[in-house]
Amino acid sequence: MPEPFARTTSRVIPIPRANIDTDQICPARFLKITDKANLADALFFDWRFTPDGARRVPPSFIDEPHNAGREFLLVGDNFGSGSSREHAPWALRAWGIRAIFSTSFADIFKGNALKNALLPVVVSAERLTALQALVAADPDGEWTVDLEAQKVTLPGSDSFAFEIDPFARTMILAGTDEIGYVLARLPEIEAWEAGHPARIDTLAGAG
Amino acid sequence: MSERPRTLVEKIWDDHVTASDPGAPAILAVDLHLVHEVTSPQAFTGLRERGLKVRRPGQTVATADHSIPTLDPSLPILDELARKQLAQIADNCREFGIPFHGQGSPTRGIVHVIGPELGLTQPGMTIVCGDSHTATHGAFGALAFGVGTSEIEMVLATQTLLQRKPKTFKVEVTGRLQPGVGAKDIILALIARIGVGGGTGHAFEYTGDAIRALSMEERMTVCNMSIEGGARAGLVAPDDTTFAYLKGRRFAPKGAAWDEAVAGWRKLPTDEGATYDRTIVIDGSALEPMVTYGTNPGMGLPISGRIPSPADLEPAARPDLERALTYMGLQPGAPIAGQKLDVVFIGSCTNGRIEDMRAAASVLRGRHVAPGLRVLIVPGSQQVKHQAESEGLDEVFKAAGAEWRESGCSMCIAMNGDQLEPGQYGISTSNRNFEGRQGKGGRSFLASPLTAAASAVSGVVTDPRTLPRVASQSTAVEAH
């Protein structure tokens, strides 16, 4: 059951790269776990450490000392492309990331993120450029993401609205569980199934 | 509503909406749920915590493919985590009553290879799996897409998913492919054209003469990499090629049920006059073998081409290309053909089926791999393995100096010990060339089985059309 989430204020970690895929966010060798433990350590692992395991010099984005504790990422277009692994949003959340600003997100990643109350905030290309300039000029400025109001407030009280799937927004604000929502609709699903027999029986067909 | 001309995707969608609230996503019925060891454990844990059962175990099937070793299966699995994960999928399937094609089963294999070969994948179905390459099953005219672990839990618990309807994107590939050019080259060319985010929010429908002429296995190769173009799903309308492939397979309908099913499937293709949200037309007759040079599948070019230069791009686009070329250790302007290789990998859900094995064998028969090169050939399933062995292809590969393995995802995702070493160059028939995808620091070129096999012979990236013929070679390259 996700915790309700409405509003958070943080400084921003800029990562000026496009097409950041889920193999970068959480490399595949960390997918051998059977729980969700210790995934913060896996986040952007190969950006942070050399193949020999030494921390890179200079440190990679999230390892830069001044970025410790920051909850927002500002990234390039098409964030979260590639593999469907939910380990990517799990790792981001485990690190403490609550919202990501980009011009677009890959479909599967976006769905997975919303199910973990990790907000994909989609902005226009012009807005992204402006936000990148803002962070460059004011690297320690605090931004506030307000999901209830669908509004981002920037330092100096500048603000802008953002779009988000209204259903996901409702679920995140309430901390409601989607499985519970669907299970409550089971009578309708069963009625539909009565008129639509299963197309396959994987338990049969031994011959 | 049924009067309006509809696309294939819209028809399948309409057939599966069980309920929907205004403003909320539809509750979409799932016909077939494919499960593997890597993305499912936390979903089963969630079910246990809720005290729920798997609602429809008879519409669920599981296998082990991602973290499983491809070495002799009688050897112990040395990787503690992989061993535990593989034990857990077996335990979970036993506890929840899900049929499991696990280690030792003659029907084990990569989830996207076994679904079709068992006849589980059928036209008009909704099919999901905790794996982004689920789009493979779209080759049969099924709406098939990858999901995350929360969604796996949802499907296990309810046999439905909360979904919003995808937009539609028609990909028309016209004309006739030239000899030596195949399905992999079509999809790499599409992604190079539209970029890795080009299909976001859409489902592709592949149409046109070049698609119609493809075999089912080739169509699977095309649909498989839809996600690399940003689309969760990619479909080909079912036709006689589809039905001929399916007929007689273990889970395909039989007798009168078969005739009834085919009659229904013939109604699935997109209606005359239906419209798509987007369309692209690719001249199939103009395609060359394709190969990637960078660190995402959109960074691809014809094999006669040269590596692009950041100087030729818009300033804003330069840093990503510069970074990719630095990672790859490649020079702008250099020809992609002739780049040196350390490893060749032939396999994966993209190109690990029997026709791919035959294509590789057609090149390697009577030849030897280049000195110092490691060539790993991994069948997509145990059934593919046995078929290849019955045709003597394993002997062709071994005589050529290649390794022949048990089935699995292997070096496509490098979770099972099969991997590139830091700095190594590999040409791979798999689907992703992301940094580190095939092993920490490894550098991948994606290409077709013919191109990979030709490159295995010469030890450098090689256009399969340029290899001199050998006396014992069939005309497979020409006829492909």
Interface residues (C-beta under 8 A of the other chain):
Chain A: P16 R17 A18 N19 D21 D23 Q24 P27 A28 R29 L31 K32 I33 T34 D35 K36 D46 P51 G76 D77 N78 S81 G82 S83 S84 R85 E86 P89 S104 F105 A106 D107 I108 G111 N112 K115 N116 D165 P166 F167 E178 I179 Y181 V182 L183 R185 L186 E188 I189 W192 E193 H196 A198 R199 I200 D201 T202 L203 A204 G205 G207
Chain B: D15 T18 A19 G23 A24 P25 I27 A29 D31 L32 V38 T39 P41 Q42 T45 R50 R56 P57 G58 Q59 T60 V61 H66 S67 D79 L81 A82 K84 Q85 Q88 G97 I98 P99 L120 Q122 G124 M125 G130 D131 S132 F145 G146 V147 G148 T149 S150 E151 E153 M154 A157 T158 Q159 T160 L162 R164 G195 V196 G197 T200 G201 I227 E228 G230 A231 R232 R250 F251 N296 G298 P319 D320 R323 I413 A414 M415 P422 R432 F434 E435 G436 R437 K440 G441
